[in-house]
Amino acid sequence: MAPAYLVSLPGLTPYAGALELQRSIAGAVIDGSLQDTVLLLEHEPVVTLGRRTDETAELHVPDDVQVDIVETNRGGKSTYHGPGQLVCYPILDLNRHGRDLKRYVRDLEEAIIGTLAASRLAGVRIEGLTGVWMPPRDGHGPRKIASIGVHASRWVTTHGYALNVDLDPAPFTDWITACGLEGAQFTTMARELGRPTHVDDVRPVAATAAAEVFGLRFEELSADEIAGLVERPVAGHATSP
């Protein structure tokens, strides 16, 4: 098991702050001054656009909705982040984990599937699509429960996955055509379990699943501690009252 840092940011983190933190950490991992680091957090409401987003076809945010729309350098198309969704950003040096982005994405899927399994939910892959789905049930087709979009520079990764824990999935279809999937259904752990589920309860399970898949031994750090290691502030980070 390789040593790595785990940083679980409390409250809600603005997207710009998380992106700046990822970039700072990635720069330190690239230059060898920092070991692999995994961030777990919840975002304030935001729509993010991947490099393959077709804005004309995918964006239909209602005029009365106030939500940030941010272009990113990750792969994939559009998606939504918000409270009640667990976001995992692994900043890993793939020189230590196999220099294969397709394998890395499959490993992220495996970590999500392991996280769901701890709640007795059987997440599955769908051939030709990225992310994790719940299988058809009770007359309903497959339902997407987690999305993945990644970027790598000099084999160090940023971005990652978003797992729908307990939120209204309507923005995935009412505000955007998420992931470019016309007519797709989206779901949450809470809907599948039939009971409320809290992101804070899922965080440690997600950390354990990531550690097992990537062969990591975590040391937990606070937001201030990781910011001190990269010698930059956690820009824009906010905690809920």
C-alpha positions as CSV (number, residue, x, y, z in Angstrom):
1,M,0.0,0.0,0.0
2,A,1.4,3.4,-1.1
3,P,1.1,6.4,1.3
4,A,-1.4,9.0,0.2
5,Y,-3.2,12.0,1.7
6,L,-7.0,12.1,2.2
7,V,-8.6,15.5,2.5
8,S,-12.3,15.7,3.3
9,L,-13.5,19.2,2.9
10,P,-16.4,20.2,5.2
11,G,-19.5,22.1,4.1
12,L,-19.9,23.3,0.5
13,T,-17.0,24.1,-1.7
14,P,-17.3,26.5,-4.6
15,Y,-16.2,24.9,-7.9
16,A,-13.5,27.5,-8.5
17,G,-11.9,26.9,-5.1
18,A,-11.8,23.1,-5.6
19,L,-10.3,23.6,-9.1
20,E,-7.5,25.8,-7.8
21,L,-6.8,23.4,-5.0
22,Q,-6.6,20.5,-7.4
23,R,-4.2,22.4,-9.7
24,S,-2.0,23.3,-6.7
25,I,-1.8,19.8,-5.5
26,A,-1.3,18.4,-9.0
27,G,1.7,20.8,-9.5
28,A,3.2,19.5,-6.3
29,V,2.6,15.9,-7.2
30,I,4.2,16.5,-10.7
31,D,7.3,18.0,-9.2
32,G,7.6,15.2,-6.6
33,S,7.1,17.4,-3.5
34,L,3.7,15.8,-2.6
35,Q,2.4,12.3,-2.6
36,D,-0.9,11.2,-4.1
37,T,-3.9,13.0,-2.7
38,V,-7.6,12.4,-2.8
39,L,-10.2,15.1,-2.1
40,L,-13.7,14.4,-1.0
41,L,-16.3,17.2,-1.0
42,E,-19.7,18.6,-1.8
43,H,-20.0,21.5,-4.3
44,E,-22.3,24.5,-4.3
45,P,-24.7,24.1,-7.3
46,V,-22.8,24.3,-10.6
47,V,-23.0,23.0,-14.2
48,T,-19.7,22.1,-15.6
49,L,-18.8,21.6,-19.2
50,G,-16.3,19.0,-20.4
51,R,-14.2,19.3,-23.5
52,R,-16.8,17.4,-25.6
53,T,-19.8,19.4,-24.5
54,D,-22.2,20.5,-27.3
55,E,-23.6,23.6,-25.6
56,T,-26.4,24.1,-28.2
57,A,-27.7,20.6,-27.7
58,E,-26.9,20.1,-24.0
59,L,-27.6,23.4,-22.2
60,H,-31.2,24.4,-21.5
61,V,-31.0,26.0,-18.1
62,P,-34.3,27.8,-17.3
63,D,-34.1,31.6,-17.2
64,D,-35.2,31.7,-13.5
65,V,-32.4,29.4,-12.3
66,Q,-29.3,31.0,-10.8
67,V,-26.5,28.5,-11.3
68,D,-22.9,28.9,-12.3
69,I,-21.8,27.4,-15.6
70,V,-18.1,26.6,-15.8
71,E,-16.0,25.4,-18.7
72,T,-13.4,22.8,-17.6
73,N,-10.5,20.8,-19.1
74,R,-11.9,17.5,-18.1
75,G,-13.1,14.9,-20.5
76,G,-16.7,14.2,-21.1
77,K,-19.7,16.4,-21.6
78,S,-21.9,18.5,-19.3
79,T,-22.9,17.5,-15.7
80,Y,-24.4,19.0,-12.6
81,H,-22.9,19.2,-9.1
82,G,-24.7,20.3,-5.9
83,P,-25.4,19.6,-2.3
84,G,-26.2,15.9,-1.6
85,Q,-23.6,14.7,-4.1
86,L,-20.3,13.3,-3.1
87,V,-17.4,14.4,-5.4
88,C,-14.1,12.6,-5.4
89,Y,-11.1,14.2,-6.9
90,P,-8.1,11.8,-6.9
91,I,-4.8,13.6,-7.8
92,L,-2.7,10.5,-8.6
93,D,0.6,10.0,-10.4
94,L,-0.3,7.4,-12.9
95,N,3.3,6.5,-13.3
96,R,2.7,4.6,-10.0
97,H,-0.7,3.3,-11.1
98,G,-0.2,2.2,-14.7
99,R,0.1,4.8,-17.5
100,D,-3.4,4.0,-18.9
101,L,-6.2,6.5,-18.7
102,K,-8.8,4.0,-19.9
103,R,-7.8,1.7,-17.1
104,Y,-7.9,4.6,-14.6
105,V,-11.5,5.4,-15.6
106,R,-12.4,1.7,-15.1
107,D,-10.7,1.8,-11.7
108,L,-12.8,4.9,-10.7
109,E,-15.9,3.0,-11.8
110,E,-14.7,0.1,-9.6
111,A,-14.3,2.4,-6.6
112,I,-17.8,3.7,-7.1
113,I,-19.2,0.2,-7.4
114,G,-17.5,-0.8,-4.2
115,T,-18.9,2.3,-2.4
116,L,-22.4,1.4,-3.5
117,A,-21.9,-2.3,-2.5
118,A,-21.4,-1.3,1.1
119,S,-25.0,-0.1,1.0
120,R,-26.1,-3.2,-0.8
121,L,-26.6,-1.4,-4.0
122,A,-25.4,-3.2,-7.2
123,G,-23.9,-0.6,-9.4
124,V,-23.1,-1.7,-13.0
125,R,-21.2,-0.5,-16.0
126,I,-22.9,-0.1,-19.4
127,E,-20.8,-1.0,-22.5
128,G,-19.7,2.0,-24.4
129,L,-20.6,4.5,-21.6
130,T,-18.6,6.0,-18.8
131,G,-19.9,6.1,-15.2
132,V,-21.9,3.8,-13.0
133,W,-25.6,2.9,-13.4
134,M,-28.3,1.0,-11.4
135,P,-29.6,-1.9,-13.4
136,P,-33.2,-2.1,-14.8
137,R,-35.8,-2.7,-12.1
138,D,-39.6,-2.7,-11.7
139,G,-40.2,-1.5,-15.3
140,H,-37.6,1.2,-15.1
141,G,-34.5,1.2,-17.3
142,P,-30.9,1.7,-16.2
143,R,-30.5,4.9,-14.1
144,K,-27.2,6.8,-13.9
145,I,-26.0,7.2,-10.3
146,A,-22.4,8.4,-10.8
147,S,-20.6,10.4,-13.5
148,I,-16.9,10.5,-14.3
149,G,-14.7,13.1,-16.1
150,V,-10.9,13.2,-15.8
151,H,-7.9,15.1,-17.0
152,A,-4.2,14.2,-16.8
153,S,-1.1,16.3,-17.3
154,R,2.3,14.5,-17.3
155,W,0.3,11.5,-16.0
156,V,-1.0,13.3,-12.9
157,T,-4.8,13.2,-12.7
158,T,-7.3,15.9,-11.8
159,H,-11.1,15.9,-11.7
160,G,-12.7,12.5,-10.9
161,Y,-16.2,11.3,-10.1
162,A,-19.5,12.5,-8.7
163,L,-21.8,10.1,-6.9
164,N,-25.5,11.1,-6.4
165,V,-26.2,10.4,-2.7
166,D,-29.3,12.4,-1.8
167,L,-30.4,15.2,-4.1
168,D,-33.1,16.1,-6.6
169,P,-31.7,14.7,-9.9
170,A,-34.0,17.0,-12.0
171,P,-31.1,19.4,-13.0
172,F,-29.5,16.5,-14.9
173,T,-32.5,16.5,-17.3
174,D,-34.3,19.8,-16.8
175,W,-31.3,22.1,-16.9
176,I,-29.0,20.1,-19.1
177,T,-28.8,17.0,-21.2
178,A,-26.3,15.5,-18.8
179,C,-23.4,13.7,-20.3
180,G,-25.1,14.2,-23.7
181,L,-27.4,11.3,-23.0
182,E,-30.8,12.2,-24.4
183,G,-33.6,10.5,-22.5
184,A,-31.4,9.0,-19.8
185,Q,-32.7,8.5,-16.3
186,F,-30.7,9.7,-13.3
187,T,-31.0,8.5,-9.7
188,T,-29.5,8.7,-6.2
189,M,-28.5,6.3,-3.5
190,A,-31.4,7.6,-1.4
191,R,-34.0,6.9,-4.1
192,E,-32.6,3.4,-4.6
193,L,-32.5,2.7,-0.9
194,G,-35.9,4.2,-0.2
195,R,-34.5,6.3,2.7
196,P,-32.6,9.5,3.4
197,T,-28.8,9.1,3.0
198,H,-26.2,11.6,4.1
199,V,-23.0,12.4,2.2
200,D,-21.0,12.4,5.4
201,D,-22.0,8.7,5.9
202,V,-20.7,7.8,2.4
203,R,-17.4,9.6,2.6
204,P,-15.5,7.0,4.7
205,V,-16.9,4.2,2.6
206,A,-15.8,6.0,-0.6
207,A,-12.3,6.5,0.9
208,T,-12.0,2.9,1.8
209,A,-13.1,1.8,-1.7
210,A,-10.6,4.2,-3.4
211,A,-7.8,3.0,-1.1
212,E,-8.5,-0.7,-2.0
213,V,-8.7,-0.1,-5.8
214,F,-5.6,2.1,-6.0
215,G,-3.6,0.4,-3.3
216,L,-3.3,3.5,-1.1
217,R,-2.8,3.9,2.7
218,F,-4.4,7.2,3.7
219,E,-3.2,9.8,6.1
220,E,-6.0,12.3,6.7
221,L,-5.3,16.0,6.5
222,S,-7.4,19.1,7.0
223,A,-8.0,21.7,4.3
224,D,-5.5,24.0,6.1
225,E,-2.9,21.3,6.3
226,I,-3.0,20.4,2.6
227,A,-3.0,24.1,1.7
228,G,0.1,24.6,3.9
229,L,1.9,21.7,2.1
230,V,1.2,23.2,-1.3
231,E,1.9,26.7,0.1
232,R,-1.2,28.2,-1.4
233,P,-4.6,29.0,0.2
234,V,-7.6,26.9,-0.4
235,A,-9.1,29.6,-2.7
236,G,-12.8,30.3,-2.3
237,H,-13.4,27.4,0.2
238,A,-16.5,27.9,2.3
239,T,-18.0,25.9,5.1
240,S,-21.7,25.7,5.9
241,P,-22.9,27.3,9.1
